[in-house]
């Protein structure tokens, strides 16, 4: 529950004892525990149950009247936007770029340029992966019951300047260049944000691409470079790294 909502049914996930907080929904907690047992201790059915529930699909829109009664959203009347975990952000960048290596199992790695899922990074205290640590991934030295979700300038700077992010943006631009249906802007929006652009966004994107292509005038791949810039801009949006 905490993984999908950003806060568990018990506010102290590492302490379910008498000194910990009481569950906000004890009946729901018992129900989910029983479902876990009923499904043979398999987690996938539990994930599916939570993510297909009405409370998970609730809008994130704020309502002043309800906020006045329950400011902390303990009654789950709205979905609180939450940032993706560090590994999910990196994996999403790889996936939309079309470069994700979906091979399972095998040895871990410390190569930041690896195209496999972030779960295959070797955990080594003396060699942390900068992209993961800057988005609050734990270093593996101690157990973490609940990850923080900080918002700091280096996160935006990483998405703007990291060479791997640039490679992934280029990969997405190349992936779009092979598409036969629909315009490039709409396809990029669908892949990165799972929606079509609004009329204003479409107009802004067209103007941006035109400006960038002019800036790259004289280069044989000016159009592709402009498209890469646009892909990287969308990578930097809050909408790309937040579940809303």
N, C-alpha and C positions, 0 to 999 in steps of 0.2 A: 504494500500500500504506500509506504513511504517512497519507494522508487518511482511510482507513477504520479504521486501527488505532491511530492516535495516535503511532506510531513506525515509521520506515521499516526496510526490510531492511538498510539501511546507516544506522548511527547518526549519521553526519555527512552529511546530505543535500546540503549545499553543497560537499562535498569528496569526490569519488570517486577522488582520487589516492592516491599512496603514503603521504601523511601522514594520510589519513582512516582511519576505522575500517573494518575488513574486514566484509563482509556476513555476517550470521548464518546465512543460507541461500543460499549462492551458486548452487546448482542451481535453486532456486525463482526467483531473480532472473533467471537465464538463460532459464528457461522462460517467465516472464511477458514478457520482452523479445522472445522469439521469437513469442509469441502476438500481441503488439502489431504486429509486422511482418506476420505471417500474415493479420491482419485489416485490412491496408491502413492501418496507423497510426491506426485509429479507437479512441478511448478507451472508448466505451460498451460494446463487447464485453468489454473488460478489467475494467471496473467490475462488469459482470454476473458474470464469472467469479470475481472475488474475493468478491463479496457472496453468491454461491451456494455458496461452498466450505464444507467442514466446519469449517475453522478459524475462519471469520467467524461461524458459527452456534454456536460453542462457548459454553457457559454461562460467566457471570462469577463463578460460585461459587468460593470459595477452598477449597483442599484443603491441609491442613497438611503432609502427606507430600510432595506435589509442590512446595510452596513451599520446603520445606527443601532440596530438590535444586536447584531453579531459581527463586530468589526474584525475579529480574528478568523472569521469563516469556520468556526468550529462545527457549525451545522451543515457545512459543505453546500451552501447555496450557490456558490460560483466556483469555477475552476481557476485556481491561482496560477498565473503564468510562471513557468519555471525554466531555468536554463538547462540545456542538455549537459550531460557529464562530458568531461574532457575527451574520453575515448569515443563517445558518440559523435562529437563535433568533428574529430579527425576522420572517423569512418564515413561520416556523411559527405565530407569533402572528397574523399576518395571515390565514394559511390557515384555521386553526381558527375564526377569527371570521367567516369567510365573506366577508371584505372584500378578499381578494387580487386585484389586477388582473393577470391573466395575459397581458396584451398584450406581445408581443415587439418588440424593436428600438425605435428612436426615440431622442430626446434624453435625456440624463441630467438629474438634478435635485439640488438641495440642500434641497428641502422635506422636513423630517422627517415630515410628515404624508402623504407620498406613499404610495399603496397598491400601488405596483409593487414587484417584487422588489428586494432591496437591491443587487443587481449594477448597477442603474441609477442609483445615487447617483454624482454627479460627485465625483471625488477632488480636493479642494482643501486644501492644507496649512493655510491660514488659517481654514478652516471645516469642521472635522471633525464627523462625526455623533456626538453624545455617546453614544447607545445602542450604537453599534458600537465606539467606542473603549473604552468601559468594559468590554466583553467581549473586549478584546485584539485588535481589528482593527488592522492596520498603518495608518500615516498616509500611505503612498505615497511617502515621501521616499527610502526605501531598499528594496532587495529583502529579502524575509524567506523563508528556507528552511524555517523551522519556527516556527509561532506558539506563544507561551506560552499557558497556560490557567490564569490566576490565579483565586483565590477570595477576593474582598474584599467588605466590607460594602456599598459603594455599588451593587454588582450587585443585591443583594436589595432595597435601598432604591429603586432605579430601577423594579423590577418592582412595587413596592408603591405608588409615588407618581407615576410618569410619566403625564402626561395621555393620551398615545397608547396606553399599555398599558390604561388605564381605558376608552378608546373601544373597544379590541379586546375587552375583557372584556364590555362592554355588547353588542357585536356578536354574541359567542358566545351570550350570554343571550337575545338576540332571535332568533337562529337556532334555539335550542332551543325557544323558545316556539312556534314554528311546527311542531314535530315532532308527529306524530300517534301514533306508536308508542313504547312504552317510557316509563319515567319520566325526568324531567329529569336526575336525578343520574347514572343509568346512561349516558345519552346523552352527558353532558359528559365523563365518564370515558373513554368510548370515543373521543371526538374528541380529547381532550387527551393521554391516556396509552395509548390503543390497548388498553384492557382494561376489564373490568367491575370495579366496586368490591367489596371484600371486605364481609362482613357488618358488621364493626366500622366500616369506612369509610362504609358506607351509613348506619349509625346515627348516626355523628358528623356526617355531612353533613346529615341530616334535622334534627338538633338545632341545627346551625349556622344553617340556613336559617330555622328557627323563631325562633331568638334574634334574627337580623338583621331578620326581618320585623316582630318586636315593636318593635325599636329604631326602625324607620321608620314606626311606627304614626302614622296621621294623613295620610300621603302617599298619593296615589291609585295610585302605582306601587310601593308598598312591596314587593310580591312580586317584581317585576322587579329592583328595587334589591338585594334580598337574593340573588337569583340571580346578579346581576352580581358581587357581592362573592365569591360562591363560585367563580365562574369565575376571578376574579383570584387567589384562593388557590391554585388548581391551576396557574396560570401560574407561581407562585413555587416550586413543588416542584422538587427536584433531578431527579425522574423526568421532568419535562417538558424539561429542558435537557441531559440526559445520555443518551448511547447506552449501554445496559446489556445 
